[in-house]
């Protein structure tokens, strides 16, 4: 009976050790890797959205310039001397 108890305690200690090993060496690094991959994907998506926004903006500016040129107008450039003074009434 004494030998059986010793073997049982050794097996239980090995199983507990394997559980701790698995948790810290296999499970946690996988979770950290998933978090890092998700952050990288998020950054890539944000960069792609920003590039699309800039592309749409440039396209819009080009179409606006074409419309101005098609009807013979120059794009409005308001300077301080061309603006009408506004009167403030109290």
C-alpha positions as CSV (number, residue, x, y, z in Angstrom):
1,X,0.0,0.0,0.0
2,X,2.9,2.4,0.8
3,X,4.4,1.9,-2.7
4,X,1.0,2.6,-4.3
5,X,0.7,5.9,-2.4
6,X,4.2,7.0,-3.4
7,X,3.5,6.2,-7.1
8,X,0.1,8.0,-6.9
9,X,1.8,11.1,-5.5
10,X,4.5,11.1,-8.1
11,X,2.0,10.6,-10.9
12,X,-0.2,13.4,-9.5
13,X,2.9,15.8,-9.2
14,X,3.9,15.0,-12.8
15,X,0.3,15.6,-14.0
16,X,0.2,18.9,-12.2
17,X,3.6,19.9,-13.6
18,X,2.5,19.0,-17.1
19,X,-0.6,21.2,-16.6
20,X,1.5,24.1,-15.6
21,X,3.9,23.5,-18.4
22,X,1.1,23.3,-21.0
23,X,-0.5,26.5,-19.7
24,X,2.6,28.7,-19.7
25,X,4.6,27.2,-22.6
26,X,1.8,26.3,-25.1
27,X,-1.5,28.0,-24.3
28,X,-0.4,31.5,-23.3
29,X,2.0,32.1,-26.2
30,X,-0.8,31.1,-28.6
31,X,-3.1,33.6,-27.1
32,X,-0.5,36.4,-27.2
33,X,0.2,35.5,-30.9
34,X,-3.5,35.8,-31.7
35,X,-3.7,39.2,-30.0
36,X,-0.6,40.4,-31.9
37,X,-2.0,39.1,-35.2
38,X,-5.4,40.8,-34.5
39,X,-3.6,44.1,-33.8
40,X,-1.5,43.9,-37.0
41,X,-4.7,43.1,-39.0
42,X,-6.4,46.1,-37.4
43,X,-3.5,48.4,-38.3
44,X,-3.5,47.0,-41.9
45,X,-7.3,47.6,-42.2
46,X,-6.9,51.1,-40.9
47,X,-4.1,51.9,-43.4
48,X,-6.2,50.4,-46.2
49,X,-9.2,52.5,-45.2
50,X,-7.0,55.7,-45.1
51,X,-5.6,54.9,-48.5
52,X,-9.1,54.4,-49.9
53,X,-10.3,57.7,-48.3
54,X,-7.3,59.6,-49.8
55,X,-7.9,58.0,-53.2
56,X,-11.6,59.1,-53.1
57,X,-10.6,62.6,-52.1
58,X,-8.1,62.9,-54.9
59,X,-10.7,61.6,-57.4
60,X,-13.3,64.1,-56.1
61,X,-10.8,66.9,-56.5
62,X,-10.0,65.8,-60.0
63,X,-13.6,65.7,-61.0
64,X,-14.3,69.1,-59.5
65,X,-11.3,70.6,-61.4
66,X,-12.6,69.0,-64.6
67,X,-16.0,70.5,-64.1
68,X,-14.5,74.0,-63.4
69,X,-12.3,73.7,-66.5
70,X,-15.2,72.4,-68.6
71,X,-17.3,75.5,-68.0
72,X,-14.4,77.8,-68.2
73,X,-14.2,78.9,-64.5
74,X,-11.1,79.0,-62.3
75,X,-11.4,77.4,-58.9
76,X,-12.3,80.0,-56.3
77,X,-9.4,81.3,-54.4
78,X,-10.6,83.6,-51.7
79,X,-8.0,86.0,-50.3
80,X,-8.3,88.5,-47.6
81,X,-8.6,91.4,-50.1
82,X,-11.4,89.7,-52.1
83,X,-13.7,89.0,-49.1
84,X,-16.4,91.3,-48.2
85,X,-16.1,92.8,-44.7
86,X,-18.8,91.7,-42.5
87,X,-20.4,94.1,-40.1
88,X,-21.0,93.0,-36.6
89,X,-24.0,94.4,-34.9
90,X,-24.5,94.2,-31.3
